[in-house]
Amino acid sequence: MAPVRSISWENNRLRILDQTLLPSKIVYLEIDRVSDLAEAIVHLRVRGAPAIGVAAAFGVVLAALRSSAENMPEFKQHLRHAANLLASTRPTAVNLFWALDRMDGVVDAYPGASIRELAALLEKEAAAILEEDRNVCGRIGEHGAPLLRDGFSVLTHCNAGALATAGIGTALAVIYKAVQSGKTIKVFADETRPLLQGARLTAWELGQAGIDVTVLCDSAAAVILQQKKADCVLVGADRIAPNGDTANKIGTYGLAILAGRHDVPFYVAAPSSTIDFSIQSGREIPIEQRDFREISSGFGVQTVPDGAGIYNPAFDVTPHNLISAFITENGIQRPPFKKKNNP
Amino acid sequence: MAPVRSISWENNRLRILDQTLLPSKIVYLEIDRVSDLAEAIVHLRVRGAPAIGVAAAFGVVLAALRSSAENMPEFKQHLRHAANLLASTRPTAVNLFWALDRMDGVVDAYPGASIRELAALLEKEAAAILEEDRNVCGRIGEHGAPLLRDGFSVLTHCNAGALATAGIGTALAVIYKAVQSGKTIKVFADETRPLLQGARLTAWELGQAGIDVTVLCDSAAAVILQQKKADCVLVGADRIAPNGDTANKIGTYGLAILAGRHDVPFYVAAPSSTIDFSIQSGREIPIEQRDFREISSGFGVQTVPDGAGIYNPAFDVTPHNLISAFITENGIQRPPFKKKNNP
């Protein structure tokens, strides 16, 4: 059992598994331009809050390495331009802004460095962010695995796995670690409309790792819970407010209500970098509205008549009181979150 | 505003609008063989509990008209064979069995009739079932319309409209009648995976009638309710137990929980023929499991990897206590239902 590696830095290029083509095609993209990376993030070729953070960090590195700037002000302008482009790709996942802030911090920390030195330092920082993410995924898995007993069935939504991180995932890391420790775990994966990350990605990566997975329509999750077929619900997060309100893939909020109604624990697994200390509650989290065509012709076939309105929010916000516990690299936590324990 | 007419009997043929091709193509099928009708029901070319009942009744007529039987026992065998084939198409909607029972009753009621006379009597009964359904739809609409105030937004799931009946629908009849009485009504339509009846059919028929409709993924309904964008939820039913437990399209149960959680009324609109007095509660309703390919490659594109399990129940059962009221042709009703008022 070896979870797939979806993002890596090789020969000065960012290598990502193109997630729009799964499960039918396995295609790795070698990205060496910031604009290509921005396109890849917007079109979800790389996706998942932690993976977007890692990718954005390397986007700044690509800008640094490819810069033709001959003086420091020009170089910094190139970096800023790249960071702005990357920041504009997707509004909800806070890891994106967190990673760009860290890259920015490197520039500020070395005012005397040359262009060449700064480029090397930025590459080192991005590599550190990637390594930390891998490490954090492992620790999330270790902390969460004891929550899953041998024989448990876990219901999950969207993809919070190896495909969403540089490591073994967040929600799925918990499953991978439980399985590695010898437990038998069965997974129910919501297909997750409109882009079917559950069907296309979660089912694919769990299958690659030899884990038993069953795909269902999002609307069938209530029946799985009604029939006591799932022992817990386990999802990732795109942004967590300090009070515990959590933005995640559209459908998570309803699923949390359904889990509570059926007395099934509802866990959120995420790195602490997902917590946004600049806000107070979920009300302040911006929700990305995506192209209506994801719903009206997502499979290449028109499924909504012309003239109908379409509502396509990519995320929703689950209030903290519906979440049984948070699994971070620092352990099982409950809000409110304090900045000192979550750097 | 004129709701579409999806099923009619013309020149000894059953004319149905092929619902698998909507919204991109409007194709009417002229069916004159029972086997073609059975195929059309299995593949949801004609669908919706009331429409299936009407179609099945005419299926028996087709068998009678096309029979080459030279004596009554042979003729009755032909009819029985047709009824058995039709009864085997779909297990959940009770209207199918109710309509076949009525056709059976005609055969029993005229023991002295000739083959020709019996065929004519069967055609008359099927025409009566169709006419009654049209009439019942109108009455459901009339009874339900006062529940919708001017300016209301209604959230619906699947298609319980003109495309699901011989008339103007059940849930959508309420909307059509409210609009006809001068009210402005806005509709949110769950797309309704896996077969997207909400996106393809409900949005199409409401659009044809000039009613404002917005399509959303099933998983976004919770947000619509959270944001108080819907004033009520209104759905149809495939089978109702006398205690009020209601089988309807997969996703209805979860939606009922979400409506209750947000203090939004949840109404079921259905003809009284949908009530099954042969059972006690929803536990006895058989739930159709449909082909996994509806989920794995529903639109000609593979969206689930080989090897993954797939769970595809077509219906779920909503317990009666989650349903605010039932709208039938006899008025606004609450369970338990008694047979005497619901023949």
HADDOCK unambig.tbl for C-alpha pairs under 7 A between the chains (distance, minus, plus):
assign (segid A and resid 23 and name CA) (segid B and resid 303 and name CA) 6.69 0.50 0.50
assign (segid A and resid 23 and name CA) (segid B and resid 304 and name CA) 6.65 0.50 0.50
assign (segid A and resid 23 and name CA) (segid B and resid 305 and name CA) 5.41 0.50 0.50
assign (segid A and resid 24 and name CA) (segid B and resid 302 and name CA) 6.74 0.50 0.50
assign (segid A and resid 193 and name CA) (segid B and resid 217 and name CA) 6.39 0.50 0.50
assign (segid A and resid 194 and name CA) (segid B and resid 217 and name CA) 6.70 0.50 0.50
assign (segid A and resid 199 and name CA) (segid B and resid 303 and name CA) 6.14 0.50 0.50
assign (segid A and resid 199 and name CA) (segid B and resid 304 and name CA) 4.97 0.50 0.50
assign (segid A and resid 200 and name CA) (segid B and resid 303 and name CA) 5.35 0.50 0.50
assign (segid A and resid 200 and name CA) (segid B and resid 304 and name CA) 5.25 0.50 0.50
assign (segid A and resid 200 and name CA) (segid B and resid 305 and name CA) 6.60 0.50 0.50
assign (segid A and resid 203 and name CA) (segid B and resid 305 and name CA) 6.72 0.50 0.50
assign (segid A and resid 203 and name CA) (segid B and resid 308 and name CA) 6.35 0.50 0.50
assign (segid A and resid 204 and name CA) (segid B and resid 305 and name CA) 5.69 0.50 0.50
assign (segid A and resid 207 and name CA) (segid B and resid 308 and name CA) 6.80 0.50 0.50
assign (segid A and resid 213 and name CA) (segid B and resid 308 and name CA) 5.60 0.50 0.50
assign (segid A and resid 213 and name CA) (segid B and resid 309 and name CA) 6.01 0.50 0.50
assign (segid A and resid 214 and name CA) (segid B and resid 308 and name CA) 5.66 0.50 0.50
assign (segid A and resid 214 and name CA) (segid B and resid 309 and name CA) 4.06 0.50 0.50
assign (segid A and resid 214 and name CA) (segid B and resid 310 and name CA) 5.06 0.50 0.50
assign (segid A and resid 214 and name CA) (segid B and resid 311 and name CA) 6.63 0.50 0.50
assign (segid A and resid 215 and name CA) (segid B and resid 308 and name CA) 6.89 0.50 0.50
assign (segid A and resid 215 and name CA) (segid B and resid 309 and name CA) 6.03 0.50 0.50
assign (segid A and resid 215 and name CA) (segid B and resid 310 and name CA) 4.74 0.50 0.50
assign (segid A and resid 215 and name CA) (segid B and resid 311 and name CA) 6.18 0.50 0.50
assign (segid A and resid 216 and name CA) (segid B and resid 310 and name CA) 5.98 0.50 0.50
assign (segid A and resid 216 and name CA) (segid B and resid 311 and name CA) 5.11 0.50 0.50
assign (segid A and resid 216 and name CA) (segid B and resid 312 and name CA) 6.44 0.50 0.50
assign (segid A and resid 217 and name CA) (segid B and resid 193 and name CA) 6.39 0.50 0.50
assign (segid A and resid 217 and name CA) (segid B and resid 194 and name CA) 6.69 0.50 0.50
assign (segid A and resid 218 and name CA) (segid B and resid 219 and name CA) 6.31 0.50 0.50
assign (segid A and resid 219 and name CA) (segid B and resid 218 and name CA) 6.33 0.50 0.50
assign (segid A and resid 219 and name CA) (segid B and resid 219 and name CA) 6.88 0.50 0.50
assign (segid A and resid 219 and name CA) (segid B and resid 250 and name CA) 6.28 0.50 0.50
assign (segid A and resid 219 and name CA) (segid B and resid 251 and name CA) 4.25 0.50 0.50
assign (segid A and resid 219 and name CA) (segid B and resid 254 and name CA) 7.00 0.50 0.50
assign (segid A and resid 220 and name CA) (segid B and resid 250 and name CA) 6.08 0.50 0.50
assign (segid A and resid 220 and name CA) (segid B and resid 251 and name CA) 5.84 0.50 0.50
assign (segid A and resid 222 and name CA) (segid B and resid 253 and name CA) 6.86 0.50 0.50
assign (segid A and resid 222 and name CA) (segid B and resid 254 and name CA) 5.17 0.50 0.50
assign (segid A and resid 223 and name CA) (segid B and resid 316 and name CA) 6.90 0.50 0.50
assign (segid A and resid 250 and name CA) (segid B and resid 219 and name CA) 6.28 0.50 0.50
assign (segid A and resid 250 and name CA) (segid B and resid 220 and name CA) 6.09 0.50 0.50
assign (segid A and resid 251 and name CA) (segid B and resid 219 and name CA) 4.25 0.50 0.50
assign (segid A and resid 251 and name CA) (segid B and resid 220 and name CA) 5.84 0.50 0.50
assign (segid A and resid 253 and name CA) (segid B and resid 222 and name CA) 6.85 0.50 0.50
assign (segid A and resid 254 and name CA) (segid B and resid 219 and name CA) 7.00 0.50 0.50
assign (segid A and resid 254 and name CA) (segid B and resid 222 and name CA) 5.17 0.50 0.50
assign (segid A and resid 254 and name CA) (segid B and resid 258 and name CA) 6.99 0.50 0.50
assign (segid A and resid 258 and name CA) (segid B and resid 254 and name CA) 6.99 0.50 0.50
assign (segid A and resid 299 and name CA) (segid B and resid 299 and name CA) 6.02 0.50 0.50
assign (segid A and resid 299 and name CA) (segid B and resid 301 and name CA) 6.60 0.50 0.50
assign (segid A and resid 301 and name CA) (segid B and resid 299 and name CA) 6.78 0.50 0.50
assign (segid A and resid 302 and name CA) (segid B and resid 24 and name CA) 6.72 0.50 0.50
assign (segid A and resid 303 and name CA) (segid B and resid 23 and name CA) 6.67 0.50 0.50
assign (segid A and resid 303 and name CA) (segid B and resid 199 and name CA) 6.15 0.50 0.50
assign (segid A and resid 303 and name CA) (segid B and resid 200 and name CA) 5.37 0.50 0.50
assign (segid A and resid 304 and name CA) (segid B and resid 23 and name CA) 6.65 0.50 0.50
assign (segid A and resid 304 and name CA) (segid B and resid 199 and name CA) 4.98 0.50 0.50
assign (segid A and resid 304 and name CA) (segid B and resid 200 and name CA) 5.27 0.50 0.50
assign (segid A and resid 305 and name CA) (segid B and resid 23 and name CA) 5.41 0.50 0.50
assign (segid A and resid 305 and name CA) (segid B and resid 200 and name CA) 6.63 0.50 0.50
assign (segid A and resid 305 and name CA) (segid B and resid 203 and name CA) 6.72 0.50 0.50
assign (segid A and resid 305 and name CA) (segid B and resid 204 and name CA) 5.68 0.50 0.50
assign (segid A and resid 308 and name CA) (segid B and resid 203 and name CA) 6.37 0.50 0.50
assign (segid A and resid 308 and name CA) (segid B and resid 207 and name CA) 6.81 0.50 0.50
assign (segid A and resid 308 and name CA) (segid B and resid 213 and name CA) 5.59 0.50 0.50
assign (segid A and resid 308 and name CA) (segid B and resid 214 and name CA) 5.65 0.50 0.50
assign (segid A and resid 308 and name CA) (segid B and resid 215 and name CA) 6.90 0.50 0.50
assign (segid A and resid 309 and name CA) (segid B and resid 213 and name CA) 6.02 0.50 0.50
assign (segid A and resid 309 and name CA) (segid B and resid 214 and name CA) 4.08 0.50 0.50
assign (segid A and resid 309 and name CA) (segid B and resid 215 and name CA) 6.06 0.50 0.50
assign (segid A and resid 310 and name CA) (segid B and resid 214 and name CA) 5.08 0.50 0.50
assign (segid A and resid 310 and name CA) (segid B and resid 215 and name CA) 4.75 0.50 0.50
assign (segid A and resid 310 and name CA) (segid B and resid 216 and name CA) 5.98 0.50 0.50
assign (segid A and resid 311 and name CA) (segid B and resid 214 and name CA) 6.64 0.50 0.50
assign (segid A and resid 311 and name CA) (segid B and resid 215 and name CA) 6.20 0.50 0.50
assign (segid A and resid 311 and name CA) (segid B and resid 216 and name CA) 5.13 0.50 0.50
assign (segid A and resid 312 and name CA) (segid B and resid 216 and name CA) 6.44 0.50 0.50
assign (segid A and resid 316 and name CA) (segid B and resid 223 and name CA) 6.89 0.50 0.50
